[in-house]
Amino acid sequence: MLTFLGDYLYDRDLCVFSGSVIDALGRLGVSEHATRSTLTRMVNRGLLRRQKHGRRMYFGLTRRTAEILRDGHTRIWRTGAVNDDWDGDWTLLGFSLPEAWQRQRHDLRAKLAWAGFGPLQGGLWIAPGHVRVDDIVASLGLEAHVRVFRATVDEPTDVGQLVGDAYDLGPIAAGYRSFLDRWADSQPYPEDPLAAHLSIVTEWLRIIRKDPRLPVRHLPEDWPANPAQKAFRDIEGTLSRPAAEIAAELLDTVPDGSPFSE
């Protein structure tokens, strides 16, 4: 659903007819009931808003959803999966929480992992580059318990070993290899380009969101992110135009009367 919204609503000030969403996701085998339920849940969670035109119900983005889609767009098309221009800087975050704060500790670790941090030792986490964590810390109310620094590695620390200790590289690499196994030999023009485009972008974004973009020069020589990214961009580039042509005929959209009203 988020891929669909990112492809056809993001940055366009449009709302889309619910029936169009049902038709588009139906091409991927998603049932009408599942799509309607998802639309309702997203409205209830503040991720979509309804806009009625005549007897038809349309759905538009909220500010929160636009921010999620903007982040995905940046990860796919700007930063990419391969960090080959790392400047050697790390963001270090140390925290010390009372023993009884198990929930806060779990939430902080989950958000740090999502932001690209890995646990180095004890309450010390690291991430390559300059990573802003003020929003994360403020959202959990932990400002008094967290310290953040910028740093570079000095001798005798081995950066490759540090990366391997702080991050579980196996599942990340496995995601890229699985992507290559599925897509590298696919036909350039499948029977349904729209369904294929939604599928490949969704799968790719799911993979790269789990990748903290570690400096490639400190990863194993056979690191699969580069060939996987090339395969994604080649196939997506082949699919995007025919998918857009199908979508232009399939989708019923109207101007968004009050963008980001929620």
N, C-alpha and C positions, 0 to 999 in steps of 0.2 A: 504493500500500500504506500509506504513512504517513497519507494522508488517511483511509483506511478505519479505521486504528487510532485516529486522533485523534477520529473521529466516534463510534466504538462501544466503545472500550476505555479511552481516556484518562480518568483520574479516576473510574473506576468499579469498580476492583478485580475485573475479570473476565478470564477467558481465553476464547478463541473457538476453536471446532472448525475444523480445517484445511479440511474440506469446505465450511464456511460461507464461508470466505475465497475458496475456489475458485468457489463459486456467485456471490458478490458481484462479484468482479472479472471473472468470465465475462460478466457483463452489459455490460461495457465491451469485450468482445472479447479479453480476456487469456486465453490458453490455460491449461489445468490444469497442463501441464508448466512453463510460465513461472511460475505462482503458486507451485507446490511448490518450484521452484528458488530463488525469491526468499525464501520462508520459511526454507529451509535456509541461504542465505547470511546472512540477518539473524540467525539463531541463532549462526552461526559468528563473526559480527562483534559479538556481545554486544548486539544490538538487540532480540532476542526470546528467550524461553526456553520450553522445552517443559514440558507438564504432562499426564500421562496419566490418563484416567478410563476404566476398563474397557478396551475395545479401541480407544477413540478417542484421538487426539492433539489436545491443545489448545495454544494459544499465548498467552502473557502478556507484558506489557511488562517491560522492565528499567528501572532508574533512568535510564540514559542515554537510552533512547527517550522516557521521560516528560519529560525535560528538553527534548528536541528538540520534542516535541509542545506543551509549555508555551510555548516560544518562538514557535512558529507560531500558537498561540491568541492570544498577546499581540499579535503583529503584525497579525492579522486583526481582532480584536474590541476591542482596547484602544487601541493607538497609531494604527492605521489607516495609510492611505497618504498622507494629507494633513496636512502639518505647518503648521498655521495658528496655532499658539500659541508659536512659537519665541521665546525670551527674549533672543536676540542673542548668547548665549555659544557659543564654539567650543571643541572639544578639539583641541589641537595636539600632535602627536607627531613628535619628531625622532629619527633614528637614524643611526649611523655604524658600519658594519661593515667588517671587513677585506676587501680586494679578492677574496681567495680564497673567501670565504664566499658563493658564489653560491646554493647551496641554501637557506641560512638567509635570505638576502635575498628569494628567491622566495617562500618560505613565509610570511615576515612580510608581504610585500606582499599576498599572497592573503588572509591572515587579516584584514588591515586593510581591504581592499576589502569583504570579507564583513561586517565590523562597521560599514560605512557611511563609511569614510574615503576621501578622494580625495587624489592627489598634488598638492601646491601647487607645490613646486619642490625639486629635489635630494632630500635625505632628510627633507623636511618634509611631513607629511600632516595633513589637517584633517578634522573631522567636526562637524556641527551638534549643539549640546547637550553634555551631559556623558556621555561614553562611557567606560565602564570598560574598560581594556585590560590590567589586571594579569594576568588569566588567560592572555591571548594571549601576552604577553611571557614569563611564567613557563613556559608550555608549550614555548617555543622556547629557553629558557635564555639569554635576551638581556637580562636585567635590567641588566647593566653597560653596555649599548650603546644604551639607549633613554631618552629624557627626555620627560615628558608635562606639559603645561601647560593651564590654562584661560585663555581670552583673549576679548577683544572687538575688533572691527574699528574702526580709527580713520581719520580723514581722512588722505590723499586716496583711500584704497582704496575701490573700487566693489565692493560685495558681489555684485551681479549678475554682474559680469565675473569676480570671484574664483570664483564657483560654476561659471561656464562654463569657466573654465580648469582647475579641479580635477576636474570630472566630465564624462563623456561623456553628455550629456543625450539625444542622439538615440535610442540604443537603448532607454533607459528610456521615453521618450515613445512610441516605436513599440510597445512591449509593451502599454501601456495602450490605444492605438488599435486594435491587433489584437484585444484582448479585447472592446472595444466593437463592432467589426465582427462578431465571432462571436456575441456574446451579447445585444446590445441589442435585437434584433428577434426573439429566440427566443420560442417559445410558453411561457406560464406553467406549463402542465401537459404536459410532454412524455410520450411513450409510456412511458418508464421513469424516474420521478423519482429513484430511487436512483442509477442510472448517471449521470444528469445532475448530481446533487448532488456525487457523488464527482469528476466531471470539472471542474465549475466551481470548486470549492474548491481542487483541485489546481492548476489553471491560475492562479487568483488568487494563491495563495501563492507560486508560482514567480515571478510578476511582481513582487510587492511585496518579496520577498527581495532582488531586484536593485536596489531603490530605497532610497537612503540617507536618505529622508525629509528632503529639502532644504527650507528655509523657502519656503513657497509664494509669499510676497510678493516673492521675488527670482528667481522662475522666469518663463518667458514667459507672457504673458496667456492664451494658448490651451493651457496645460498641461493634459493630459487626465486626470490622476489623479482629480480630483474627480468628473467624470461617470462615470468607470469604476468608482469606488468605490460611487457611488449605484446604478449598474446591478447591480453584484455583490450589494449588500445587498438590493436589491429582489427579484432573482431567487432568491438563496439563501433569503430569507425565505419565498418562495412554495414552494420545493422541500423545505425541511427537514422539514415535517410529513409529507407523503406519503412521503418517503424513509424517515423513521423508522418509519412504519407498515409499510412493506415489510420493513425490516430486522428489526423485531420478530418477524415471521413467519418470516423466512429464517434468522436467526442462531441457532446453538446455542452458548450460553455457559454457563460454570460459574464459581462464585466462585474467585478467585485465591487459591490456598492459601498462597503465600508471596510477596507482592508485593515487588518490588525486592530479590529475594534475590541478584541479580548486579549 
